[in-house]
Amino acid sequence: MSAVTSENSNAGLPLVSVVVPVYKVERWLDRCVSSIVHQTYENLEIILVDDGSPDGSSKKCDEWAGRDGRVVVLHRANEGVSAARNAGMDAAHGDYLCFVDSDDAVEPQLAETAVRAAQRYDAQIVFYANMNDRYNDEGTLLDSAQQSSVAFVAETAEEFKRHFLELSHGQYVCPPWNKLFLTSFVKQVGIRFPEDVVGGEDSAFNFPLYVAAERVVAIDEPLYRYSMRVGSTMNTFDPRLLEGRVSVHAALLPIIQEWNPTYLNDHDNRLITNVWIVLSLLYADRRPQIRQKRGTIVRGIITNPVVRECARSVNAVGTKNRLMTVLIHNGNVLATRIIMRAVSLLKRIRSKVSR
């Protein structure tokens, strides 16, 4: 395809900028970009931000630019996904803006469906559902399932707040990739992804937009395909993941208290869930340097002041969160280590059996 001109079928249609941060995704990138360039809505600006990829991703980005005039490539030194997304936003010219992760894919009608909804209701944000596609380390699709189904039209800020718990329970609120944003609205709010945060940066970007939003649409059609890679390559612990989530949780707490206090318990539960996830990664990581420090790391996590305050105030939802809350509240390092070790062992046994 060539760049869109006034002589084609997209004349007069709004331009959609699609920002794709790219880093070490050589195996997955063609699937991702192909799903974008073959949209039924052609008036796209596809911005591939090569974040200093050490593999063949950089070359693949340039190859796509050579094939399709709508593809713009930004080559940068590695600074992380937030810096890459910010660079993509700075380069964007579209009336609308959306994000796609480079190991994911989108349905052919995503842009057309989202833009139609945005125009019909003059929406500042359009949410859409997603499929969860599970792949193994070899790239074989194991199974697919729709994340959830939420649909509404909110024409005032109060209406949007009334629907927000529904969005939260459906896991819509945190990712940046399941939404179409009105670009002028994002610029008006003046929000960017925090480049000094690893873990939680998506919420730090989204929530100021939620607070300012007045016209919002949610589509229950699964237009985005989120790739979940199951296997050893995903079992890497990074202490910054919890540090980022803790800092973002604390920063958003007063904002949520003022804007929409009905969401506070979900906000607290999300942090407790992330504590469980981070501890699971810690015990799945088999690197000797990590294994030797597990006890110290566990103690640091469950005695973190923000985490402990959250455990005291939360009405925990779900068995894992209730268990995690008790462990944190009691500061029980030994019990936490035993339980997480047992969970890790059980996962490894199940993984071997499933093969």
N, C-alpha and C positions, 0 to 999 in steps of 0.2 A: 504494500500500500504506500501511497505517497502522502505528503503533508496535505491537510485539508485546505481547500480553497473555496472561494465564494461560488464557484461553478459546480460544486458537487452537492449531494443531497443534504449536507450538513450546514448549508448556508443559512445564517441567521440563528443557528442553535448555539447555546452557550458552550464555551470551551471548558473542558474538564481536565485539570492537571492531576496526573497520577504519579505520586512520589514513591519510588521503590528504593529503599536503602539496600545496598548489595555488599555482602562480605562472606567469603568462603562458602559459596553456594553453587559451585560449578555444576554439580549433579542436578540441581533443582531449577536453575535459572531459566533454562529454555522453556520448561513447562509453565513457569510463572509469566514470563513476558509474552509467550504465545497466547496465553489466555487473555491478556490485556489487548494485544494488537488485533485480536479477532473479535472484539466487541461488536455488537450490533449497532452501537452508537460510535461513530467514527471520529467525531470532533474532539480528539484527545491530544493532550501534550503529555508524553510518557517520559518522566525524568528518572533515569537510572543513576543513582548516586553510588559510584564505586568507592567504598570506604577503605581504600588501600588493600584490596584483596590480594593475598599472596598466592592464590591458585589461578585457575584459568577464567575466573569470573570476569575480570577486567577485559580480557580479549572478547569474551562472549558479548559483553555490553556494547563494544565497538562494532561487532558483527551485526547486532540488532539495529544499531543506528544506521549502518550501511544498507540494511534491507528496508527500513521504514522511516520515512522522513519525519514522522511524528516523535521519534525517539531522540531524546537529548541525553547525553552522557556527561556526568561530572566526575572527573577523576580527582580523588583527594587522598591525603595521608590519613591513615587510620586514626579516627577520633571517637568512634563509637556510634551507635545507632541514632542517638539523639542529635548529635552534630550533623549526621548525614541527613536526617529528616529536616532539620532546620535549613541546611543548605538547599535541599530540594524545594522547600517553601519559598526561600529567597529567590529562587530561579523561576518560580511558577508564574504564569500569566493567566491562568484559567479563572473563569467566573466561579467555578466550584473546585474543591480540593478533596482528594482522598488518598489514603495510604494503603500500599500493598506490601507485605513482607515477601522477600525474594525467594523463600522456600514454600510459599503458599500459591494459590491460584484463585481465579474468580470465574464466575459463570458468565457466559457470553452476553447476557442481558443486564448485567449489573449496572453499568453507567446509564443505559437507557431507562431502566426502571427507576433508579434513584433520582435522576434528573427530572423525570416526569412527575414524581411525587413532590420534589422540591419546588418545581414551578407551579404545580397545581395549588399548593398550600402556602407558597411563599416561605418555605421552611429555611431556617438557619442551619438545622442539623437533620439529616435523615439517617436513622438507624436501619440496618438490615440484618437478617439472620445469617447464620453460617453453618456449614457442615464441618464436622471434625473428622478428618481423614487420618487414620493411623497407619504409619509405614514402619517397617523394620529397617535395620541398618543397611540392608541391601537395596532399599528403595522399593520393596514390594508392598503394595497396598494390602493391609490386613482387614480393615473394615471401615465403614463410614456411618456416621449418625448425625442427625441434626441437633445442634446445641439446645435450641429452645424455639418457642414461637410466641412473639409479642407483636401486637398490631394496635396502633392508635394514632389519632391526630390531635395534637395539642396546639391550640391557637392563642394561649396565654401562658405566662410563666407559672401561674397557679395550677393550670391544667397539667403542665409538664411535671411539676413537683408531685402531683397526685399519682402520676404514672411511674414515678422514678423507682419505687420499690419493686414494681413489676419488672422493670428493666434490670434492676440489680439481681433479682432472683433468677432471671434468665441469662445472667452473665454477659450482659450487653455493655455495661458501663465502663469497664476498664480499658479494653483494647482501643487503639486509634484506627484499626483497619476495618472495622465493621460500620463505618459511617461515611457519609458524604457531607462536607462542610461548605457553607457559603463562604467564599474566600474573603469578601469584604467584612463579614462578621468576625472571622478569625483575626483579621487585621485590626478591626475596631477594638476587640478585647485586648489585643497586643500580646497574646500568649505564645510561648515557644517551649520546646522540649528542654528540660534542664540538663545541661551537658555534663554536670558534675555528679549525676545520680545514675547508678546502675541498679535497676529494680525499682519499680514504682514510678518511673518517669512518664509512663502513659497516663496515669491518673493525674499527675501534676499538670499535664497538658489539657486533659479533658475537663476537669472539674471547674476551672474558671469559665469555660465555655458553657457548661451546664448552668452555672449560677446566672450568667447573663442571658441565657436563651429564653425566648418568648414563643417561638413558633417551631415546633418539633414534630416529626413524623417517624413512626416505627413501622417497618414492613416485615411481615412474618415469612416472606419468601427467602430461602437460603441462597444468597447471592455470592457468598464468600466461602472459600474452601481452605480451612485452617489445617495445616499439616502437623501432626503429632508424631514425632519420630521416637519409636520405642526401641531401646537397646543400650548397649554399653556407651556409645558415643554421647548419650544424653546424661550420663551419670557423673557430672563434674560439679563439685562444690565450689562456690565463689562467695566468700564472706560479704562481698559488696552487695549481693542480692538482698540480704536481710537489712543491711545498713541503709540501703536506699529506701526500702519499703517502710522502715521505721521512721526515717526522716520525713518522708512524704506523708505518712499517716499522721504524724504530729503536726505537720504544717497545715494539712487539710482539716484537722479536727475543729478548730474554731470557725473555719469557713462553713463547714457542714452544720455546726451547731446553730449558726445564724440563719443559713439559707434553708435547710431542710432537715430539722432534727429527727424526723421519722426515719431517716437513713442511718442515724448514728450507730445503731446496733449492727447493721450490715457492715458498716465501715470497720467496726471492731472485730467482727467475725472474719472479715477478709484478712486482717493482720494475723489473727490466730491461725487461719488456714495457711498463710504464707510461712509462718513459723514451722508448721508441720512439714510443708514442702521443702523448706531449706534443710531441716533436720534429716529428712528422707534422702536428700541429695548428699548430705554429709556422710551418711552411713552406706550409701551406694557407691561413693567414690573410693576406689581401692588403692589410690596412690599412697605409698608409705608415708610421705610427709604429711598427708592429711590424717591418716589413721593414727599417727603418733600424737596428734594434737586434739583428737576428738573430745576428750574429757574437758579440756580447757575451753574449747569452742562451745560445747553444750552449756557449760556454766555461764559463759558470757551471754549466750542467747536467752536463757530462761531467767537470768537476773537483770537483763536490760530494763532500765526504769520505765521506758515507754511500753515495753511488752508486758511488764508486771502490772502497770496501771490499767492497761487494756484488759488483762485477765481478771482484774478486780471488778471492772465495770460492765463487762460483756455478759449478755444472756446467750451463752454458747448454743449454736445450732449444729446438730449432727454429732455422731459418736466421736469422731476424731477431734473435733473442736472442744467437746466437753472434756475428753481425756487430757488434751493439751492444756486446757485452762486449769485443771486440777494440778497438773505437774508444775506449771509455771507459778500458780498461786502458792504452792507449798515449797517452791524452790528445790525440788527433789531431783538433783542431778543424776544420782545413781539409778533411780527408777526410769528416768527419761532415757538414759543410755541403754538400759536393758530392753525397754520397749522398742526403741528405734532399731536396735540390733536385731531383735526378733522380727520386726516388720521387714527389714532389709533381707534377712535370711529367707523369709517366706516368699518374698518377691522373686528371689533368685531361683528358688525351687520351682515356683509356678512358671517362670520363664523357661527353665529347662524342660519341664513337662510339656509345655505348649509346643516346643520344637519337635 
